[in-house]
Structures are given as C-alpha cells and as structure tokens.
C-alpha cells in the first residue's frame, strides 16, 4: 500500500468532513432557534446539530498529524520517528477526550471533561502557534513556510471554536427553559442572540479551512 496516498486521502476526507458537517451544524441551528416550531421539533433539531458538530470535533485532532506525517514523508519536515509517534499519540489522546465528552451521560464527569478540553485547547494553540512562528524565523524543522501558515490557521480555527463555545454558554440554560415552558420569550431572545454572536466565528472556520486547503493544493502561497 502507498501510505503517502492513503494519508493524503485521509487528510482530504478530514477537510471535507470538517467543513461539510460544520455547515450541517449551521443549517440545523436555524431550526433550533425557530420559534414557529414546537419544542419537540426543536429538541430533535438540536440532536441533529450535536451529531453534525461531532464531525469538526473529530477532524480537528487528526488533521494536523496527517498533514505533518505527509510532509515528513516527502522531506518537508525534519522530525524523528519518536517525535512523529508522540504527535500521533497526543492527537489520539485529544480525540479520545473529544469522544468521551460527546458521549458521556454523567453531567459531573462532562463538566470536568469540558474544563480539561478547554484548557487543553489553550495549551495547544500556544504550543503550535509559538512553534509555527519560531519555524518561520528558523526553518530547521519545517522547511516549507506554507506549512507554518497552515499551523497558524489551525490555531485560529481552534480559537474560533472556543469563541463559539463562549457565546453558547448561556444558550443551554435558555434552551432548557424553553423545553420546560419557562420564560419562553426571553429564552427565544437569548438563543437567537447567542446563535447570532457565533456567526463571525462560524464564517471564520469556513474561510480558515478553505484557506488551508488552498495552501495545501498550492493555489496560494
């Protein structure tokens, strides 16, 4: 088997999965906040939204190691086998955290996992961003500058995701009130406002993933 082509296919599929399911999440959100729909209909739409949202959450931890591994195979990244294994190990650990958070039914456990996931992403952004900037100034590990730009965009995508999470922090309590028929008008107002506040970050994710694809295909850079 040609492992490079396999990684290339996987990398492309992750991009498609990320962008496509993110658009599915956006489309589903329109039904979640639609006051003309019944509470059960909106609850069903929310379940669809959460299912679609798992796509970007899976793609995010895996897209960087596949890209770095391909670059390593063609000599654009100088990294030891141990370093490559460590990168994959960390990415799979992050993926495990994402899946555990998504499927956990224990609210106490989910709260702890959310905190771990949040601070892990902050650390990842700082680590990857610092490394990419250093590599641009000292190209001894990453030999192709466009790869550093791709890493910086990944950092931006992670931050956009955290921005969405911040604005949705009041969305869930409002949705619960809606399901319980409590203060419905205020719940609808909060949900609409919070979802609207997310849109710049959503557009940023779409633009960022597209830019990274264009860099990978050498259409730009």
C-alpha positions in Angstrom: 0.0 0.0 0.0 1.2 3.5 -0.8 1.0 5.0 2.7 1.5 8.6 1.4 -1.5 8.4 -0.9 -3.5 6.8 2.0 -2.6 9.7 4.3 -3.4 12.2 1.5 -6.9 10.7 1.0 -7.5 10.6 4.8 -6.3 14.3 5.1 -8.7 15.4 2.3 -11.6 13.4 3.8 -11.0 15.1 7.2 -11.2 18.5 5.5 -14.4 17.5 3.7 -15.8 16.1 6.9 -14.9 19.2 8.9 -16.3 21.8 6.5 -19.3 19.7 5.4 -20.6 18.8 8.9 -19.9 22.3 10.2 -22.3 23.6 7.5 -24.7 20.9 8.6 -24.4 22.2 12.2 -25.1 25.7 11.0 -28.2 24.6 9.0 -29.5 22.7 11.9 -29.2 25.7 14.2 -31.8 27.6 12.1 -34.4 25.0 13.2 -33.2 25.0 16.8 -33.9 28.7 17.2 -37.1 28.9 15.1 -39.9 29.9 17.5 -42.5 28.7 15.0 -41.5 25.0 15.6 -42.7 23.0 18.6 -40.5 22.2 21.5 -40.1 18.5 20.5 -39.2 19.6 16.9 -36.6 22.0 18.2 -35.2 19.3 20.5 -34.9 16.9 17.5 -33.1 19.7 15.6 -30.7 20.1 18.5 -29.8 16.4 18.4 -29.1 16.7 14.7 -27.0 19.7 15.4 -25.0 17.9 18.1 -24.5 14.9 15.8 -23.2 17.1 13.0 -21.0 19.0 15.4 -19.1 15.8 16.2 -17.6 16.0 12.6 -15.4 19.0 13.2 -14.5 17.8 16.7 -13.2 14.5 15.2 -11.4 16.2 12.3 -9.6 18.8 14.4 -7.3 16.5 16.4 -6.5 14.3 13.3 -5.9 16.8 10.5 -2.6 18.2 11.8 -0.8 14.8 12.4 -1.9 13.6 8.9 -0.5 16.7 7.3 2.7 16.7 9.3 3.2 13.0 8.5 2.8 13.6 4.8 5.3 16.5 4.9 7.7 14.3 6.8 7.4 11.6 4.2 8.4 14.0 1.4 11.2 15.7 3.4 9.5 19.0 4.2 9.5 18.3 7.9 12.6 17.1 9.9 11.3 15.2 12.8 12.4 11.9 14.5 10.3 8.8 14.4 9.8 9.2 18.1 8.6 12.8 17.6 6.2 11.7 15.0 4.9 8.9 17.3 4.5 11.5 20.1 2.5 13.8 17.8 0.1 10.9 16.8 -0.2 9.8 20.4 -1.1 13.3 21.6 -3.6 13.7 18.8 -5.3 10.3 19.5 -5.4 11.2 23.2 -7.1 14.5 22.3 -9.6 12.6 20.0 -10.4 10.2 22.9 -11.1 13.2 25.1 -13.4 14.7 22.5 -15.3 11.4 22.1 -15.6 10.9 25.9 -17.0 14.4 26.2 -19.5 13.9 23.5 -20.9 10.5 24.6 -20.7 10.9 28.4 -24.1 10.9 30.1 -22.6 11.8 33.5 -23.1 15.6 33.9 -20.4 15.8 36.7 -18.0 14.0 34.5 -18.9 16.1 31.5 -18.2 19.3 33.4 -14.7 18.1 34.3 -14.0 16.9 30.7 -15.2 20.3 29.4 -12.7 22.1 31.6 -9.9 19.7 30.6 -10.8 20.1 26.9 -10.9 23.9 27.2 -7.5 24.3 28.8 -6.0 21.6 26.5 -7.0 23.7 23.5 -5.5 26.8 25.0 -2.2 25.0 25.6 -2.3 23.5 22.0 -2.8 27.0 20.5 0.1 28.4 22.4 2.3 25.5 21.7 1.5 25.2 18.0 1.4 28.9 17.4 4.7 29.5 19.1 6.3 26.6 17.2 5.0 27.9 13.8 6.3 31.4 14.4 9.6 30.1 15.5 9.8 27.8 12.5 9.1 30.8 10.2 12.1 32.6 11.6 14.3 29.5 12.0 13.3 27.0 9.2 15.3 24.0 10.5 12.4 21.6 11.3 9.6 22.8 9.0 11.4 23.6 5.7 8.3 24.9 3.8 6.9 28.2 5.1 3.4 27.4 3.9 3.2 24.6 6.4 3.7 27.1 9.2 0.9 29.2 7.8 -1.3 26.2 7.9 -0.5 25.6 11.5 -1.3 29.2 12.4 -4.6 28.9 10.7 -5.3 25.7 12.7 -4.7 27.7 15.8 -7.2 30.3 14.6 -9.7 27.6 14.0 -9.3 26.3 17.5 -9.8 29.8 18.9 -12.9 30.3 16.7 -14.3 27.1 18.2 -13.7 28.4 21.7 -15.4 31.7 20.8 -18.5 29.7 19.7 -18.3 27.8 23.0 -18.2 31.0 24.9 -21.2 32.5 23.2 -23.2 29.3 23.6 -22.6 29.2 27.4 -25.9 30.8 28.0 -27.6 29.0 25.1 -28.1 25.7 27.0 -29.9 27.2 30.1 -32.2 29.1 27.8 -32.9 26.0 25.8 -33.7 24.1 29.0 -36.1 26.8 30.0 -37.8 26.6 26.6 -38.2 22.8 26.9 -39.8 23.4 30.4 -42.0 26.2 29.1 -40.4 28.7 31.4 -39.9 32.4 30.3 -40.3 31.3 26.6 -39.9 34.8 25.0 -36.7 35.5 27.0 -35.4 32.1 26.2 -36.0 32.6 22.5 -34.4 36.0 22.6 -31.3 34.7 24.3 -30.9 31.7 21.9 -31.3 33.9 18.8 -28.8 36.5 20.1 -26.2 33.9 21.2 -26.5 32.0 17.9 -26.1 35.2 16.0 -23.0 36.1 18.0 -21.5 32.8 16.9 -21.8 33.6 13.2 -18.5 35.5 12.7 -16.6 32.6 14.2 -18.5 30.1 12.0 -17.6 32.1 8.9 -14.0 32.3 10.2 -13.9 28.5 10.4 -15.2 28.1 6.9 -12.7 30.7 5.5 -9.9 29.2 7.5 -10.5 25.6 6.4 -10.8 26.7 2.8 -7.5 28.7 3.1 -5.7 25.7 4.5 -7.0 23.6 1.6 -5.8 26.2 -0.9 -2.4 26.3 0.8 -2.2 22.5 0.7 -3.0 22.5 -3.0 -0.5 25.3 -3.6 -3.2 27.5 -5.1 -1.9 30.3 -2.9 1.4 30.7 -1.0 
